[in-house]
Amino acid sequence: MAGIAACLGETVTGVPVHTEEPGSQESYLLVTLTSSEQIGGLDRRSKRVMQFCISFYPEPESLTKKADCRGVAEQLFEPLVNMEAGGQTFRLHTMKYEIAEDVLRFYVTADVHVMREKAVLPQTMKLEQEVRV
């Protein structure tokens, strides 16, 4: 979530980005994780599929709230395709948005491949054997 919030901070200028409900009366973006599932793979590999919701709350006294929401939604498509977080590049996909009750809800899905650490097994004692020919 922090990577998406950082990307949004660079993309949408002048609008604060939060990961928790700020409770303020100004315009802001809110990033939340709506669902997460892990799909098992071979051996130690698995894939985690996460869906995020980016909500945009326009200025309460704005007369063009729906237009403001559409403008922000169009700004989000391109920068979220390839996003960097923690020194890695992530591809986000399945982007869609809806505007309901003058609030933009922009949904995006991320697939992250996870590799569990290899278990450290105790080494066996080495056997030395003398061979005569």
C-alpha positions as CSV (number, residue, x, y, z in Angstrom):
1,M,0.0,0.0,0.0
2,A,2.8,2.3,0.7
3,G,4.2,1.9,-2.8
4,I,0.8,2.8,-4.3
5,A,0.5,5.8,-2.0
6,A,4.0,7.0,-3.0
7,C,3.2,6.6,-6.7
8,L,-0.1,8.6,-6.2
9,G,1.7,11.3,-4.4
10,E,3.9,11.9,-7.4
11,T,1.1,11.5,-9.9
12,V,-1.8,13.6,-8.5
13,T,-0.2,16.8,-7.3
14,G,-1.8,19.0,-4.6
15,V,-4.0,16.2,-3.2
16,P,-2.9,14.4,0.0
17,V,-2.7,10.6,0.0
18,H,-3.7,8.6,3.1
19,T,-3.9,4.9,4.0
20,E,-6.2,5.6,7.0
21,E,-9.4,7.7,7.1
22,P,-8.2,11.3,7.8
23,G,-11.6,12.7,8.8
24,S,-10.8,16.1,7.2
25,Q,-13.1,18.2,5.1
26,E,-10.6,18.8,2.2
27,S,-10.0,16.8,-1.0
28,Y,-7.9,13.6,-0.5
29,L,-7.0,10.2,-1.8
30,L,-7.5,7.1,0.3
31,V,-5.7,3.8,-0.5
32,T,-7.2,0.6,1.0
33,L,-6.6,-3.1,0.5
34,T,-10.0,-4.6,-0.3
35,S,-9.1,-8.3,-0.9
36,S,-6.0,-10.6,-0.8
37,E,-5.6,-14.2,-1.7
38,Q,-2.7,-16.5,-2.0
39,I,-2.6,-19.2,-4.7
40,G,-0.2,-22.1,-4.0
41,G,2.4,-23.0,-6.6
42,L,5.2,-25.5,-7.1
43,D,7.5,-26.2,-4.2
44,R,8.2,-23.0,-2.3
45,R,6.6,-20.6,-4.9
46,S,3.1,-19.1,-4.6
47,K,1.3,-16.1,-6.0
48,R,-0.5,-13.4,-4.0
49,V,-3.3,-11.5,-5.7
50,M,-4.3,-8.3,-4.1
51,Q,-7.0,-5.8,-5.0
52,F,-6.7,-2.2,-3.9
53,C,-9.3,0.5,-3.9
54,I,-8.2,4.1,-4.4
55,S,-10.9,6.5,-3.3
56,F,-10.9,10.1,-4.3
57,Y,-13.0,12.5,-2.2
58,P,-13.3,15.9,-4.0
59,E,-13.7,19.3,-2.3
60,P,-17.1,19.3,-0.5
61,E,-18.0,22.7,-1.9
62,S,-17.0,21.9,-5.5
63,L,-19.7,22.4,-8.1
64,T,-18.1,19.9,-10.5
65,K,-17.5,16.9,-8.3
66,K,-18.1,14.2,-11.0
67,A,-15.9,16.0,-13.4
68,D,-13.1,16.2,-10.8
69,C,-13.5,12.5,-10.1
70,R,-13.3,11.7,-13.9
71,G,-10.2,13.9,-14.2
72,V,-8.4,12.1,-11.4
73,A,-9.4,8.7,-12.7
74,E,-7.9,9.4,-16.1
75,Q,-4.6,10.5,-14.4
76,L,-4.3,7.2,-12.5
77,F,-4.4,4.7,-15.5
78,E,-0.9,5.3,-16.9
79,P,1.4,5.6,-13.9
80,L,-0.1,2.6,-12.1
81,V,0.8,0.1,-15.0
82,N,4.4,-0.3,-13.8
83,M,4.9,0.8,-10.3
84,E,8.1,0.7,-8.1
85,A,8.0,-0.2,-4.5
86,G,10.8,-1.4,-2.3
87,G,13.3,-1.5,-5.2
88,Q,11.1,-3.8,-7.2
89,T,8.8,-3.1,-10.2
90,F,5.2,-4.3,-10.0
91,R,2.7,-4.7,-12.8
92,L,-0.8,-3.7,-11.9
93,H,-3.7,-4.8,-14.0
94,T,-7.5,-5.0,-14.1
95,M,-8.0,-1.3,-13.6
96,K,-11.6,0.0,-13.4
97,Y,-13.4,2.9,-11.7
98,E,-16.8,4.0,-10.7
99,I,-18.2,7.2,-9.4
100,A,-21.0,6.9,-6.8
101,E,-22.3,9.5,-4.4
102,D,-19.7,12.0,-5.8
103,V,-16.8,9.8,-4.7
104,L,-14.4,8.1,-7.1
105,R,-13.5,4.4,-6.5
106,F,-10.6,3.2,-8.6
107,Y,-9.9,-0.5,-8.4
108,V,-6.6,-2.1,-9.3
109,T,-5.2,-5.6,-9.0
110,A,-1.6,-6.6,-8.3
111,D,0.0,-10.0,-8.6
112,V,3.0,-10.6,-6.5
113,H,5.0,-13.8,-6.8
114,V,6.2,-15.0,-3.4
115,M,9.1,-17.4,-2.7
116,R,9.2,-18.9,0.8
117,E,12.7,-19.1,2.4
118,K,14.4,-22.4,2.0
119,A,14.3,-24.4,5.3
120,V,17.7,-24.8,6.9
121,L,18.2,-28.5,7.5
122,P,20.8,-29.8,9.9
123,Q,23.8,-31.2,8.1
124,T,24.7,-34.8,8.7
125,M,28.1,-35.8,10.0
126,K,30.7,-36.6,7.3
127,L,32.0,-40.1,7.1
128,E,35.6,-40.6,6.2
129,Q,36.5,-43.9,4.7
130,E,39.9,-45.3,3.7
131,V,40.1,-47.1,0.4
132,R,43.0,-49.6,-0.4
133,V,43.7,-50.6,-3.9
